[in-house]
Amino acid sequence: MSNSDRLKHYENSMGSVPAAIGAMFAMDENFANAYTDIRELIYTDRSDGMPLAQKELLLVMFDLAVSNKDGAINHLSAARRAGLTETALYEALMIAFLVMGVSGWGKVGYHLWETWQEWNEADKGAQR
């Protein structure tokens, strides 16, 4: 399978190839392919598994936990495209705040909420 075929997984799931993934493929194709194999396994749709929006929300929360704002926003965008609701995001952010406190909220959490609101405003503008 070619790199362009492998990169389509990221385009399909994230909407684009994140810079870190492009760099990974440039650095070591074998390593990047192994990483992509694991990622594709996680993203496999199973009848009794989590829906895609829920998987993406988990990735958002894990990125929040390690203060990876850009990764969290990328996964939030994918979660939104997969059907994540604002209420589900709200609940997840409150859980993160409960566990991580103000530091987690201040580093990444509030950016996620603000980004979601910006997308809502952009959607409203596009509907006019």
C-alpha positions in Angstrom: 0.0 0.0 0.0 1.4 3.4 -1.0 1.9 6.3 1.4 -0.8 8.2 -0.4 -3.3 5.4 0.3 -2.2 5.4 4.0 -2.6 9.1 4.2 -6.2 8.9 3.0 -7.1 7.3 6.4 -6.1 10.7 8.0 -7.9 12.7 5.3 -11.0 10.6 5.8 -11.0 10.6 9.6 -9.5 14.1 10.3 -10.3 16.0 7.2 -6.6 16.5 6.5 -3.2 15.0 7.2 -1.9 16.6 10.5 1.6 18.0 10.1 2.9 15.6 12.7 1.7 12.7 10.7 3.2 14.0 7.5 6.5 14.4 9.3 6.3 10.9 10.7 5.9 9.5 7.2 8.8 11.6 6.0 11.0 10.5 8.9 10.3 6.7 8.8 7.7 5.2 6.5 7.8 1.8 8.3 7.2 3.4 11.7 4.4 5.6 10.3 2.8 2.6 8.7 2.9 0.6 11.9 1.3 3.6 13.8 -1.4 3.9 11.1 -2.1 0.1 11.4 -2.9 0.6 15.1 -4.9 3.8 14.4 -7.0 2.0 11.7 -7.7 -0.8 14.1 -9.0 1.7 16.6 -11.2 3.4 14.0 -12.7 0.1 12.7 -16.5 0.2 12.9 -17.8 -2.7 15.0 -21.5 -3.4 15.5 -21.1 -3.6 19.3 -18.4 -0.9 19.6 -18.3 2.8 20.2 -19.6 5.1 17.6 -17.1 7.3 15.8 -18.1 10.5 17.6 -17.5 8.8 20.9 -14.0 7.5 19.9 -13.1 11.0 18.7 -14.4 12.5 22.0 -12.1 10.1 23.9 -9.2 11.3 21.8 -10.1 14.9 22.5 -10.1 14.2 26.2 -6.8 12.3 26.2 -5.3 15.2 24.2 -6.7 17.6 26.8 -5.2 15.5 29.5 -1.7 15.8 28.0 -2.2 19.5 27.1 -2.1 18.8 23.3 -4.4 21.7 22.3 -3.9 21.3 18.5 -4.5 17.5 18.6 -7.6 18.1 20.8 -9.0 20.6 18.3 -8.3 18.3 15.4 -10.1 15.5 17.1 -12.9 17.8 18.2 -13.5 18.7 14.5 -13.6 15.1 13.6 -16.0 14.3 16.5 -18.3 17.2 15.4 -18.4 15.8 11.8 -19.2 12.4 13.2 -22.2 13.8 15.1 -20.9 14.9 18.5 -23.4 17.2 20.2 -22.6 20.4 22.1 -24.2 18.8 25.2 -21.9 15.8 25.0 -18.9 18.1 24.7 -20.1 20.1 27.7 -20.4 17.0 29.8 -17.0 15.7 28.8 -15.4 19.1 29.6 -17.1 19.2 33.0 -15.8 15.7 33.8 -12.3 16.8 32.7 -12.6 19.9 34.9 -13.7 17.6 37.8 -10.6 15.4 37.4 -8.0 17.9 36.2 -9.2 21.2 37.8 -8.4 24.7 36.6 -5.0 23.8 35.1 -6.6 21.4 32.6 -9.3 23.9 31.8 -6.9 26.8 31.5 -4.4 24.9 29.2 -6.8 23.3 26.7 -10.4 22.9 28.0 -11.7 26.4 27.4 -10.0 26.5 23.9 -12.2 23.5 23.0 -15.4 25.2 24.2 -14.4 28.5 22.4 -13.6 26.7 19.2 -16.9 24.9 19.3 -18.7 28.2 19.7 -16.7 29.8 16.8 -17.8 26.9 14.6 -21.4 27.4 15.7 -21.2 31.1 14.8 -19.6 30.2 11.4 -22.4 27.7 10.8 -25.0 30.4 11.5 -23.3 32.8 9.2 -23.2 30.2 6.4 -27.0 29.6 6.8 -27.8 33.3 6.3 
